[in-house]
Amino acid sequence: MLPAARHQAIVDAVQRERVVRVSDLAHQLGVSLMTVRRDIELLEEGGKLERIHGGAKLPGDASTHEPGFELKSTQLTAEKRAIAVEAAALVHEGMAVGLSAGTTTWALARELAGGPRITVVTNSVRIADLFHHAASSGSARYASTVILVGGERTPSDALVGPIATGALKQLHLDVLFLGVHGMDADAGFTTPNLLEAETDRAFVAAARKTVVLADHTKWGMLGISSIAALDDVDEVISDAGLSAEARRVLGERVGRLRLPAVQPPG
């Protein structure tokens, strides 16, 4: 692909998605990460877009764009399953488990839906439906109890707002598995939705232990609202694609960093 055509494809992606990742563009265009970064620098000089950590966004557009669940669920599926399998090993019979909304926590729910018997607290309609279908179809060895908190629905299918936050303040969780939009050394764990950030903070406050589930592309992404500082989280489960700098920062700041191996397809 000629540079001019590549530049137009990048601009089209930014205008369509509002926020794009360097890794996604490199994969879509069949070029190196360095090539995409150079392209973004040139396009920024021309005022076509604005560089951010790990990607690009519309000029002057705040970090408030929230991709929908359907789009995110098709991305990095092998990495998300490896993260989910690692996280599932931390769950034991009788635990009260918080699952925030998101495609990686949804992947974890798929691992947990067949057992052990636990109490699940979630603000994700999709996660609640997954456990319900597993129980009604007979595929679950044990039927877990699912508590779905209510609220306003976001593009990522999270129920957020004062109703959800109020409900979570009354609960006590053994462990919370938290999905995030981005991870940053200064901003910590972030989301592009202000109400979701508030609800996620209530989740963190209700949990004895917080484990963030985030693939490597989340490093350097920045949502408008912070959920928690890196130091406030007990564990992060990511994947081997995480950069050396990200590994260093997370290794120093969070309680534990896990990087499970991703199994090749087939």
C-alpha positions as YAML, in Angstrom:
chain: A
units: angstrom
residues:
- id: 1
  name: MET
  ca: [0.00, 0.00, 0.00]
- id: 2
  name: LEU
  ca: [1.37, 3.40, -1.01]
- id: 3
  name: PRO
  ca: [1.95, 5.94, 1.79]
- id: 4
  name: ALA
  ca: [-0.84, 8.23, 0.58]
- id: 5
  name: ALA
  ca: [-3.37, 5.38, 0.63]
- id: 6
  name: ARG
  ca: [-2.11, 4.26, 4.03]
- id: 7
  name: HIS
  ca: [-2.47, 7.76, 5.43]
- id: 8
  name: GLN
  ca: [-6.02, 8.01, 4.14]
- id: 9
  name: ALA
  ca: [-6.88, 4.63, 5.70]
- id: 10
  name: ILE
  ca: [-5.57, 5.85, 9.06]
- id: 11
  name: VAL
  ca: [-7.53, 9.10, 8.86]
- id: 12
  name: ASP
  ca: [-10.68, 7.16, 7.90]
- id: 13
  name: ALA
  ca: [-10.20, 4.84, 10.89]
- id: 14
  name: VAL
  ca: [-9.77, 7.76, 13.30]
- id: 15
  name: GLN
  ca: [-12.86, 9.54, 11.95]
- id: 16
  name: ARG
  ca: [-14.87, 6.32, 12.21]
- id: 17
  name: GLU
  ca: [-13.67, 5.12, 15.63]
- id: 18
  name: ARG
  ca: [-12.52, 8.47, 17.13]
- id: 19
  name: VAL
  ca: [-9.74, 6.59, 18.99]
- id: 20
  name: VAL
  ca: [-7.49, 3.97, 17.32]
- id: 21
  name: ARG
  ca: [-4.55, 1.91, 18.49]
- id: 22
  name: VAL
  ca: [-1.18, 1.67, 16.74]
- id: 23
  name: SER
  ca: [-1.22, -2.11, 17.10]
- id: 24
  name: ASP
  ca: [-4.65, -2.41, 15.48]
- id: 25
  name: LEU
  ca: [-3.67, -0.15, 12.58]
- id: 26
  name: ALA
  ca: [-0.44, -2.07, 12.00]
- id: 27
  name: HIS
  ca: [-2.38, -5.33, 11.85]
- id: 28
  name: GLN
  ca: [-5.05, -3.93, 9.54]
- id: 29
  name: LEU
  ca: [-2.57, -2.29, 7.16]
- id: 30
  name: GLY
  ca: [0.01, -5.07, 7.22]
- id: 31
  name: VAL
  ca: [2.90, -2.80, 8.22]
- id: 32
  name: SER
  ca: [5.19, -2.40, 11.21]
- id: 33
  name: LEU
  ca: [4.36, -0.51, 14.39]
- id: 34
  name: MET
  ca: [7.19, 1.92, 13.57]
- id: 35
  name: THR
  ca: [5.65, 2.67, 10.15]
- id: 36
  name: VAL
  ca: [2.29, 3.45, 11.72]
- id: 37
  name: ARG
  ca: [3.90, 5.67, 14.35]
- id: 38
  name: ARG
  ca: [5.72, 7.64, 11.64]
- id: 39
  name: ASP
  ca: [2.48, 7.95, 9.67]
- id: 40
  name: ILE
  ca: [0.67, 9.26, 12.74]
- id: 41
  name: GLU
  ca: [3.42, 11.83, 13.35]
- id: 42
  name: LEU
  ca: [3.06, 13.14, 9.78]
- id: 43
  name: LEU
  ca: [-0.72, 13.21, 10.01]
- id: 44
  name: GLU
  ca: [-0.55, 15.07, 13.31]
- id: 45
  name: GLU
  ca: [1.69, 17.69, 11.71]
- id: 46
  name: GLY
  ca: [-0.99, 18.14, 9.06]
- id: 47
  name: GLY
  ca: [-3.70, 18.53, 11.71]
- id: 48
  name: LYS
  ca: [-5.53, 15.36, 10.62]
- id: 49
  name: LEU
  ca: [-5.36, 13.66, 14.03]
- id: 50
  name: GLU
  ca: [-3.74, 13.87, 17.45]
- id: 51
  name: ARG
  ca: [-1.25, 11.42, 18.86]
- id: 52
  name: ILE
  ca: [-1.94, 9.75, 22.20]
- id: 53
  name: HIS
  ca: [-0.03, 7.03, 24.04]
- id: 54
  name: GLY
  ca: [-0.33, 3.91, 21.91]
- id: 55
  name: GLY
  ca: [-2.57, 5.40, 19.24]
- id: 56
  name: ALA
  ca: [-4.31, 8.42, 17.79]
- id: 57
  name: LYS
  ca: [-7.58, 10.29, 18.20]
- id: 58
  name: LEU
  ca: [-9.59, 13.05, 16.60]
- id: 59
  name: PRO
  ca: [-7.96, 16.47, 17.09]
- id: 60
  name: GLY
  ca: [-9.23, 18.10, 20.28]
- id: 61
  name: ASP
  ca: [-11.47, 15.13, 21.09]
- id: 62
  name: ALA
  ca: [-11.39, 14.18, 24.78]
- id: 63
  name: SER
  ca: [-10.72, 10.58, 25.73]
- id: 64
  name: THR
  ca: [-14.42, 9.81, 26.06]
- id: 65
  name: HIS
  ca: [-15.02, 7.49, 23.13]
- id: 66
  name: GLU
  ca: [-16.24, 4.09, 24.25]
- id: 67
  name: PRO
  ca: [-16.18, 1.29, 21.64]
- id: 68
  name: GLY
  ca: [-19.17, -1.05, 21.75]
- id: 69
  name: PHE
  ca: [-19.08, -4.57, 23.17]
- id: 70
  name: GLU
  ca: [-19.53, -6.26, 19.78]
- id: 71
  name: LEU
  ca: [-16.44, -4.61, 18.30]
- id: 72
  name: LYS
  ca: [-14.24, -5.21, 21.33]
- id: 73
  name: SER
  ca: [-15.34, -8.85, 21.69]
- id: 74
  name: THR
  ca: [-13.77, -9.71, 18.30]
- id: 75
  name: GLN
  ca: [-10.35, -8.30, 19.20]
- id: 76
  name: LEU
  ca: [-7.47, -10.22, 20.83]
- id: 77
  name: THR
  ca: [-9.64, -13.22, 21.64]
- id: 78
  name: ALA
  ca: [-6.69, -15.57, 22.31]
- id: 79
  name: GLU
  ca: [-5.10, -13.10, 24.73]
- id: 80
  name: LYS
  ca: [-8.39, -12.53, 26.54]
- id: 81
  name: ARG
  ca: [-8.99, -16.26, 26.94]
- id: 82
  name: ALA
  ca: [-5.47, -16.80, 28.34]
- id: 83
  name: ILE
  ca: [-6.08, -13.99, 30.83]
- id: 84
  name: ALA
  ca: [-9.48, -15.48, 31.73]
- id: 85
  name: VAL
  ca: [-8.07, -18.97, 32.34]
- id: 86
  name: GLU
  ca: [-5.37, -17.53, 34.61]
- id: 87
  name: ALA
  ca: [-7.95, -15.48, 36.52]
- id: 88
  name: ALA
  ca: [-10.34, -18.42, 36.90]
- id: 89
  name: ALA
  ca: [-7.69, -20.31, 38.87]
- id: 90
  name: LEU
  ca: [-8.02, -17.67, 41.61]
- id: 91
  name: VAL
  ca: [-11.71, -18.46, 42.16]
- id: 92
  name: HIS
  ca: [-12.81, -21.10, 44.65]
- id: 93
  name: GLU
  ca: [-16.07, -22.61, 45.89]
- id: 94
  name: GLY
  ca: [-18.19, -20.29, 48.03]
- id: 95
  name: MET
  ca: [-16.45, -17.04, 47.12]
- id: 96
  name: ALA
  ca: [-18.26, -13.75, 46.50]
- id: 97
  name: VAL
  ca: [-16.83, -12.60, 43.17]
- id: 98
  name: GLY
  ca: [-17.23, -9.21, 41.52]
- id: 99
  name: LEU
  ca: [-17.11, -9.04, 37.72]
- id: 100
  name: SER
  ca: [-17.17, -5.56, 36.21]
- id: 101
  name: ALA
  ca: [-18.43, -5.12, 32.66]
- id: 102
  name: GLY
  ca: [-16.13, -5.73, 29.70]
- id: 103
  name: THR
  ca: [-15.11, -8.29, 27.12]
- id: 104
  name: THR
  ca: [-12.20, -9.71, 29.16]
- id: 105
  name: THR
  ca: [-14.33, -10.13, 32.28]
- id: 106
  name: TRP
  ca: [-16.98, -11.68, 30.03]
- id: 107
  name: ALA
  ca: [-14.33, -14.18, 28.86]
- id: 108
  name: LEU
  ca: [-13.67, -14.96, 32.54]
- id: 109
  name: ALA
  ca: [-17.40, -15.44, 33.13]
- id: 110
  name: ARG
  ca: [-17.39, -18.08, 30.37]
- id: 111
  name: GLU
  ca: [-14.70, -19.96, 32.30]
- id: 112
  name: LEU
  ca: [-16.63, -19.71, 35.58]
- id: 113
  name: ALA
  ca: [-20.16, -20.41, 34.33]
- id: 114
  name: GLY
  ca: [-19.67, -24.18, 34.61]
- id: 115
  name: GLY
  ca: [-18.54, -24.06, 38.24]
- id: 116
  name: PRO
  ca: [-17.47, -23.83, 41.02]
- id: 117
  name: ARG
  ca: [-20.56, -22.62, 42.89]
- id: 118
  name: ILE
  ca: [-19.99, -18.97, 43.75]
- id: 119
  name: THR
  ca: [-21.91, -15.74, 44.26]
- id: 120
  name: VAL
  ca: [-21.35, -13.39, 41.33]
- id: 121
  name: VAL
  ca: [-21.95, -9.66, 41.61]
- id: 122
  name: THR
  ca: [-21.85, -7.86, 38.27]
- id: 123
  name: ASN
  ca: [-23.06, -4.75, 36.50]
- id: 124
  name: SER
  ca: [-22.91, -6.50, 33.13]
- id: 125
  name: VAL
  ca: [-26.15, -7.71, 31.54]
- id: 126
  name: ARG
  ca: [-24.14, -9.98, 29.23]
- id: 127
  name: ILE
  ca: [-22.30, -11.65, 32.11]
- id: 128
  name: ALA
  ca: [-25.55, -12.20, 34.03]
- id: 129
  name: ASP
  ca: [-27.14, -13.69, 30.89]
- id: 130
  name: LEU
  ca: [-24.18, -16.00, 30.39]
- id: 131
  name: PHE
  ca: [-24.54, -17.53, 33.86]
- id: 132
  name: HIS
  ca: [-28.33, -17.75, 33.40]
- id: 133
  name: HIS
  ca: [-28.03, -19.63, 30.11]
- id: 134
  name: ALA
  ca: [-25.44, -22.01, 31.55]
- id: 135
  name: ALA
  ca: [-27.74, -22.85, 34.45]
- id: 136
  name: SER
  ca: [-30.90, -23.21, 32.34]
- id: 137
  name: SER
  ca: [-29.19, -25.34, 29.70]
- id: 138
  name: GLY
  ca: [-27.77, -27.74, 32.25]
- id: 139
  name: SER
  ca: [-24.18, -27.10, 31.15]
- id: 140
  name: ALA
  ca: [-23.21, -25.78, 34.60]
- id: 141
  name: ARG
  ca: [-22.14, -28.39, 37.14]
- id: 142
  name: TYR
  ca: [-23.24, -26.05, 39.91]
- id: 143
  name: ALA
  ca: [-25.66, -23.16, 39.74]
- id: 144
  name: SER
  ca: [-24.02, -19.99, 40.97]
- id: 145
  name: THR
  ca: [-25.97, -17.13, 42.50]
- id: 146
  name: VAL
  ca: [-25.87, -14.02, 40.31]
- id: 147
  name: ILE
  ca: [-26.62, -10.50, 41.60]
- id: 148
  name: LEU
  ca: [-27.07, -7.97, 38.78]
- id: 149
  name: VAL
  ca: [-26.90, -4.38, 39.97]
- id: 150
  name: GLY
  ca: [-29.08, -1.89, 38.08]
- id: 151
  name: GLY
  ca: [-28.49, 1.45, 36.46]
- id: 152
  name: GLU
  ca: [-28.01, 3.26, 33.15]
- id: 153
  name: ARG
  ca: [-26.65, 1.13, 30.30]
- id: 154
  name: THR
  ca: [-23.39, 2.14, 28.54]
- id: 155
  name: PRO
  ca: [-22.06, 1.18, 25.06]
- id: 156
  name: SER
  ca: [-19.97, -1.55, 26.74]
- id: 157
  name: ASP
  ca: [-23.17, -2.97, 28.29]
- id: 158
  name: ALA
  ca: [-22.34, -1.85, 31.82]
- id: 159
  name: LEU
  ca: [-25.08, -0.76, 34.20]
- id: 160
  name: VAL
  ca: [-23.78, 2.36, 35.93]
- id: 161
  name: GLY
  ca: [-24.85, 5.34, 37.99]
- id: 162
  name: PRO
  ca: [-26.12, 6.02, 41.52]
- id: 163
  name: ILE
  ca: [-28.34, 2.91, 41.69]
- id: 164
  name: ALA
  ca: [-25.43, 0.60, 40.89]
- id: 165
  name: THR
  ca: [-23.05, 2.51, 43.15]
- id: 166
  name: GLY
  ca: [-25.52, 2.49, 46.03]
- id: 167
  name: ALA
  ca: [-26.03, -1.26, 45.77]
- id: 168
  name: LEU
  ca: [-22.31, -1.99, 45.71]
- id: 169
  name: LYS
  ca: [-21.71, 0.05, 48.86]
- id: 170
  name: GLN
  ca: [-23.79, -2.51, 50.77]
- id: 171
  name: LEU
  ca: [-21.81, -5.54, 49.59]
- id: 172
  name: HIS
  ca: [-18.55, -7.26, 50.54]
- id: 173
  name: LEU
  ca: [-16.62, -9.18, 47.87]
- id: 174
  name: ASP
  ca: [-13.76, -11.64, 48.29]
- id: 175
  name: VAL
  ca: [-12.28, -10.65, 44.95]
- id: 176
  name: LEU
  ca: [-13.09, -8.21, 42.15]
- id: 177
  name: PHE
  ca: [-12.03, -8.82, 38.56]
- id: 178
  name: LEU
  ca: [-11.94, -5.41, 36.95]
- id: 179
  name: GLY
  ca: [-11.92, -4.65, 33.24]
- id: 180
  name: VAL
  ca: [-10.43, -1.30, 32.20]
- id: 181
  name: HIS
  ca: [-10.15, 0.87, 29.10]
- id: 182
  name: GLY
  ca: [-6.57, 1.90, 29.73]
- id: 183
  name: MET
  ca: [-3.52, 1.65, 31.99]
- id: 184
  name: ASP
  ca: [-1.12, 4.56, 32.47]
- id: 185
  name: ALA
  ca: [1.80, 5.17, 34.83]
- id: 186
  name: ASP
  ca: [0.36, 8.50, 35.99]
- id: 187
  name: ALA
  ca: [-3.42, 8.16, 35.51]
- id: 188
  name: GLY
  ca: [-3.61, 4.54, 36.66]
- id: 189
  name: PHE
  ca: [-6.57, 2.50, 35.44]
- id: 190
  name: THR
  ca: [-9.07, 4.53, 33.43]
- id: 191
  name: THR
  ca: [-12.37, 4.44, 31.54]
- id: 192
  name: PRO
  ca: [-13.94, 6.83, 29.00]
- id: 193
  name: ASN
  ca: [-17.25, 6.83, 30.89]
- id: 194
  name: LEU
  ca: [-17.56, 9.04, 33.99]
- id: 195
  name: LEU
  ca: [-20.45, 7.09, 35.52]
- id: 196
  name: GLU
  ca: [-18.71, 3.78, 34.87]
- id: 197
  name: ALA
  ca: [-15.63, 5.07, 36.68]
- id: 198
  name: GLU
  ca: [-17.75, 5.91, 39.72]
- id: 199
  name: THR
  ca: [-19.37, 2.48, 39.69]
- id: 200
  name: ASP
  ca: [-16.02, 0.74, 39.26]
- id: 201
  name: ARG
  ca: [-14.61, 2.70, 42.21]
- id: 202
  name: ALA
  ca: [-17.51, 1.39, 44.30]
- id: 203
  name: PHE
  ca: [-16.62, -2.13, 43.13]
- id: 204
  name: VAL
  ca: [-13.01, -1.62, 44.24]
- id: 205
  name: ALA
  ca: [-14.11, -0.28, 47.63]
- id: 206
  name: ALA
  ca: [-16.34, -3.33, 48.19]
- id: 207
  name: ALA
  ca: [-13.61, -5.89, 47.44]
- id: 208
  name: ARG
  ca: [-10.96, -7.36, 49.70]
- id: 209
  name: LYS
  ca: [-8.80, -8.00, 46.62]
- id: 210
  name: THR
  ca: [-8.82, -6.31, 43.19]
- id: 211
  name: VAL
  ca: [-7.44, -8.01, 40.08]
- id: 212
  name: VAL
  ca: [-7.31, -6.02, 36.83]
- id: 213
  name: LEU
  ca: [-7.76, -8.00, 33.61]
- id: 214
  name: ALA
  ca: [-6.24, -6.08, 30.69]
- id: 215
  name: ASP
  ca: [-4.50, -7.18, 27.49]
- id: 216
  name: HIS
  ca: [-1.25, -5.50, 26.46]
- id: 217
  name: THR
  ca: [-2.92, -2.95, 24.14]
- id: 218
  name: LYS
  ca: [-4.49, -1.25, 27.16]
- id: 219
  name: TRP
  ca: [-1.09, 0.09, 28.27]
- id: 220
  name: GLY
  ca: [-0.78, 3.74, 27.24]
- id: 221
  name: MET
  ca: [-4.50, 4.10, 26.51]
- id: 222
  name: LEU
  ca: [-6.10, 6.90, 28.49]
- id: 223
  name: GLY
  ca: [-9.76, 7.28, 29.39]
- id: 224
  name: ILE
  ca: [-11.08, 10.57, 30.72]
- id: 225
  name: SER
  ca: [-11.76, 9.26, 34.24]
- id: 226
  name: SER
  ca: [-9.51, 7.32, 36.63]
- id: 227
  name: ILE
  ca: [-10.81, 4.27, 38.48]
- id: 228
  name: ALA
  ca: [-7.81, 3.48, 40.66]
- id: 229
  name: ALA
  ca: [-4.10, 4.18, 40.93]
- id: 230
  name: LEU
  ca: [-1.70, 1.41, 39.98]
- id: 231
  name: ASP
  ca: [-0.75, 1.06, 43.66]
- id: 232
  name: ASP
  ca: [-4.37, 0.44, 44.65]
- id: 233
  name: VAL
  ca: [-4.60, -2.86, 42.75]
- id: 234
  name: ASP
  ca: [-3.48, -6.22, 44.11]
- id: 235
  name: GLU
  ca: [-2.83, -7.96, 40.79]
- id: 236
  name: VAL
  ca: [-2.81, -7.31, 37.05]
- id: 237
  name: ILE
  ca: [-3.26, -10.17, 34.60]
- id: 238
  name: SER
  ca: [-2.17, -9.24, 31.08]
- id: 239
  name: ASP
  ca: [-0.27, -11.07, 28.32]
- id: 240
  name: ALA
  ca: [3.24, -11.48, 26.96]
- id: 241
  name: GLY
  ca: [2.71, -8.68, 24.43]
- id: 242
  name: LEU
  ca: [3.13, -6.16, 27.24]
- id: 243
  name: SER
  ca: [6.13, -3.89, 26.60]
- id: 244
  name: ALA
  ca: [9.27, -3.99, 28.74]
- id: 245
  name: GLU
  ca: [8.50, -0.52, 30.10]
- id: 246
  name: ALA
  ca: [4.95, -1.50, 31.02]
- id: 247
  name: ARG
  ca: [6.23, -4.64, 32.74]
- id: 248
  name: ARG
  ca: [8.72, -2.59, 34.72]
- id: 249
  name: VAL
  ca: [6.19, 0.01, 35.87]
- id: 250
  name: LEU
  ca: [3.47, -2.50, 36.71]
- id: 251
  name: GLY
  ca: [5.96, -4.83, 38.38]
- id: 252
  name: GLU
  ca: [7.04, -1.99, 40.67]
- id: 253
  name: ARG
  ca: [3.60, -0.53, 41.37]
- id: 254
  name: VAL
  ca: [1.02, -3.33, 41.56]
- id: 255
  name: GLY
  ca: [1.03, -6.20, 44.02]
- id: 256
  name: ARG
  ca: [1.63, -8.87, 41.38]
- id: 257
  name: LEU
  ca: [1.84, -9.00, 37.58]
- id: 258
  name: ARG
  ca: [0.82, -12.19, 35.78]
- id: 259
  name: LEU
  ca: [1.54, -12.76, 32.07]
- id: 260
  name: PRO
  ca: [0.03, -16.10, 31.02]
- id: 261
  name: ALA
  ca: [1.15, -17.63, 27.74]
- id: 262
  name: VAL
  ca: [-1.26, -17.33, 24.83]
- id: 263
  name: GLN
  ca: [-2.09, -20.64, 23.20]
- id: 264
  name: PRO
  ca: [-1.84, -20.70, 19.37]
- id: 265
  name: PRO
  ca: [-5.17, -21.16, 17.56]
- id: 266
  name: GLY
  ca: [-6.22, -24.69, 16.72]
...
